[in-house]
Amino acid sequence: VQLQASGGGLVQAGGSLRLSCAASGLTFRNYHGAWFRQAPGKEREFVAAFKGGSTYYSDAAKGRFTISRDSAKNAVSLQLNSLKPEDTAVYYCAAGWPITSALMSPNQYGYWGQGTLVTVSS
C-alpha cells in the first residue's frame, strides 16, 4: 500500500493550493480518508476527513479548506484557500477505518502518505 501526496509549495498569505493523495494498493472508496499536518516543533494535528457521506474539519480548516475524494483517480484532495502563515506545515494524507468519535486521532489511521510541505509567507 502506498499513498503519494503532492501539491505542496510556497504561497503568499491569502493564496491557494490543492493537495492530492494518490493511492496504490488500496481503494479509497473502501476506506475513510483524512489529512493531518505537522508544523515544526508541534504534534501532528487533524485537518479534515471524510467518513461515509460526511466530511469533518478542524476549527482552523473550517470555511477555508475542502476535502474531496476522486474515485475515478483513486485519490483524495485537499483544497486550501485563504492560506495563513500559521498553515505552514507538512501535510499528510491518511487512510483507515476510524470510529467517528476518534477520527481526529492519528492512531485511527493505518496508512500514511509521505507528506508534502506547505509554506505560507506573510
C-alpha beads as a LAMMPS data file, in Angstrom:
LAMMPS data file: protein, C-alpha beads

122 atoms
121 bonds

1 atom types
1 bond types

-500.0 500.0 xlo xhi
-500.0 500.0 ylo yhi
-500.0 500.0 zlo zhi

Masses

1 110.0

Atoms # bond

1 1 1 0.000 0.000 0.000
2 1 1 1.287 3.433 -0.891
3 1 1 -0.183 6.885 -0.510
4 1 1 1.598 9.540 -2.552
5 1 1 0.952 13.128 -1.508
6 1 1 1.724 16.043 -3.792
7 1 1 0.827 19.654 -4.447
8 1 1 2.644 21.450 -1.666
9 1 1 4.733 24.536 -2.238
10 1 1 5.409 28.131 -1.317
11 1 1 2.490 30.536 -1.474
12 1 1 1.773 34.028 -0.180
13 1 1 -0.775 34.621 2.541
14 1 1 -4.260 34.672 1.057
15 1 1 -3.288 32.292 -1.719
16 1 1 -4.469 28.798 -2.537
17 1 1 -3.040 25.336 -3.075
18 1 1 -4.539 21.979 -3.943
19 1 1 -3.023 18.904 -2.363
20 1 1 -3.580 15.480 -3.830
21 1 1 -3.065 11.998 -2.410
22 1 1 -2.969 9.134 -4.888
23 1 1 -3.372 5.610 -3.562
24 1 1 -1.977 2.348 -4.821
25 1 1 -2.654 -0.974 -3.198
26 1 1 -5.897 0.216 -1.654
27 1 1 -9.132 1.618 -2.982
28 1 1 -10.194 4.863 -1.339
29 1 1 -13.875 4.098 -1.747
30 1 1 -13.388 1.242 0.729
31 1 1 -11.625 3.440 3.277
32 1 1 -12.121 6.664 5.123
33 1 1 -9.576 9.324 4.289
34 1 1 -8.084 12.258 6.118
35 1 1 -5.471 14.967 6.067
36 1 1 -3.277 15.880 9.003
37 1 1 -0.490 18.422 9.310
38 1 1 2.583 18.870 11.422
39 1 1 4.350 22.159 11.942
40 1 1 7.963 22.281 13.167
41 1 1 8.159 21.504 16.866
42 1 1 4.480 20.642 17.100
43 1 1 2.439 17.462 17.211
44 1 1 0.604 16.142 14.186
45 1 1 -2.876 17.646 14.114
46 1 1 -6.103 16.792 12.351
47 1 1 -7.163 18.946 9.398
48 1 1 -10.034 17.221 7.583
49 1 1 -11.604 13.824 6.961
50 1 1 -14.393 12.119 5.107
51 1 1 -16.262 9.175 6.582
52 1 1 -19.180 7.712 4.773
53 1 1 -21.012 10.585 3.192
54 1 1 -19.856 13.141 5.739
55 1 1 -16.895 15.468 5.952
56 1 1 -15.243 16.762 9.092
57 1 1 -12.921 19.724 9.603
58 1 1 -10.825 21.192 12.339
59 1 1 -11.826 24.642 13.509
60 1 1 -8.736 26.033 11.760
61 1 1 -9.743 24.441 8.458
62 1 1 -13.469 25.078 8.535
63 1 1 -14.588 27.508 5.854
64 1 1 -11.179 27.620 4.138
65 1 1 -10.247 24.030 3.291
66 1 1 -12.248 21.412 1.405
67 1 1 -11.597 17.673 1.370
68 1 1 -12.827 15.623 -1.544
69 1 1 -12.492 12.138 -2.974
70 1 1 -11.978 11.323 -6.637
71 1 1 -12.965 7.681 -7.021
72 1 1 -12.009 7.609 -10.695
73 1 1 -8.427 8.591 -9.827
74 1 1 -8.413 6.684 -6.507
75 1 1 -7.256 9.861 -4.833
76 1 1 -8.161 12.291 -2.099
77 1 1 -7.643 16.019 -2.410
78 1 1 -7.481 18.948 -0.037
79 1 1 -8.194 22.402 -1.419
80 1 1 -6.520 25.069 0.683
81 1 1 -7.877 28.603 0.312
82 1 1 -7.187 31.865 2.137
83 1 1 -3.941 30.470 3.452
84 1 1 -2.296 31.987 6.502
85 1 1 1.313 31.799 7.713
86 1 1 0.144 29.577 10.576
87 1 1 -0.952 26.980 7.995
88 1 1 2.706 26.317 7.254
89 1 1 3.334 22.619 7.896
90 1 1 3.952 19.254 6.323
91 1 1 0.584 17.902 5.262
92 1 1 -0.029 14.154 5.415
93 1 1 -2.822 12.114 3.911
94 1 1 -4.079 9.041 5.694
95 1 1 -6.496 6.177 5.166
96 1 1 -8.179 3.824 7.601
97 1 1 -11.401 2.977 9.390
98 1 1 -11.612 5.423 12.263
99 1 1 -14.528 5.408 14.647
100 1 1 -16.418 8.670 14.291
101 1 1 -15.734 9.818 17.839
102 1 1 -11.976 9.445 17.280
103 1 1 -11.461 10.306 13.629
104 1 1 -9.295 13.275 14.610
105 1 1 -6.760 10.931 16.206
106 1 1 -3.795 9.906 14.032
107 1 1 -3.692 6.433 15.572
108 1 1 -7.056 5.658 13.965
109 1 1 -5.420 5.519 10.532
110 1 1 -3.294 2.620 9.360
111 1 1 -1.906 4.050 6.135
112 1 1 0.005 7.289 5.644
113 1 1 1.500 9.242 2.801
114 1 1 4.993 10.693 2.979
115 1 1 3.867 14.288 3.436
116 1 1 4.022 17.407 1.320
117 1 1 5.341 20.743 2.595
118 1 1 3.147 23.826 2.503
119 1 1 4.870 27.117 3.264
120 1 1 2.829 30.301 3.541
121 1 1 4.737 33.566 3.549
122 1 1 3.390 36.745 5.120

Bonds

1 1 1 2
2 1 2 3
3 1 3 4
4 1 4 5
5 1 5 6
6 1 6 7
7 1 7 8
8 1 8 9
9 1 9 10
10 1 10 11
11 1 11 12
12 1 12 13
13 1 13 14
14 1 14 15
15 1 15 16
16 1 16 17
17 1 17 18
18 1 18 19
19 1 19 20
20 1 20 21
21 1 21 22
22 1 22 23
23 1 23 24
24 1 24 25
25 1 25 26
26 1 26 27
27 1 27 28
28 1 28 29
29 1 29 30
30 1 30 31
31 1 31 32
32 1 32 33
33 1 33 34
34 1 34 35
35 1 35 36
36 1 36 37
37 1 37 38
38 1 38 39
39 1 39 40
40 1 40 41
41 1 41 42
42 1 42 43
43 1 43 44
44 1 44 45
45 1 45 46
46 1 46 47
47 1 47 48
48 1 48 49
49 1 49 50
50 1 50 51
51 1 51 52
52 1 52 53
53 1 53 54
54 1 54 55
55 1 55 56
56 1 56 57
57 1 57 58
58 1 58 59
59 1 59 60
60 1 60 61
61 1 61 62
62 1 62 63
63 1 63 64
64 1 64 65
65 1 65 66
66 1 66 67
67 1 67 68
68 1 68 69
69 1 69 70
70 1 70 71
71 1 71 72
72 1 72 73
73 1 73 74
74 1 74 75
75 1 75 76
76 1 76 77
77 1 77 78
78 1 78 79
79 1 79 80
80 1 80 81
81 1 81 82
82 1 82 83
83 1 83 84
84 1 84 85
85 1 85 86
86 1 86 87
87 1 87 88
88 1 88 89
89 1 89 90
90 1 90 91
91 1 91 92
92 1 92 93
93 1 93 94
94 1 94 95
95 1 95 96
96 1 96 97
97 1 97 98
98 1 98 99
99 1 99 100
100 1 100 101
101 1 101 102
102 1 102 103
103 1 103 104
104 1 104 105
105 1 105 106
106 1 106 107
107 1 107 108
108 1 108 109
109 1 109 110
110 1 110 111
111 1 111 112
112 1 112 113
113 1 113 114
114 1 114 115
115 1 115 116
116 1 116 117
117 1 117 118
118 1 118 119
119 1 119 120
120 1 120 121
121 1 121 122
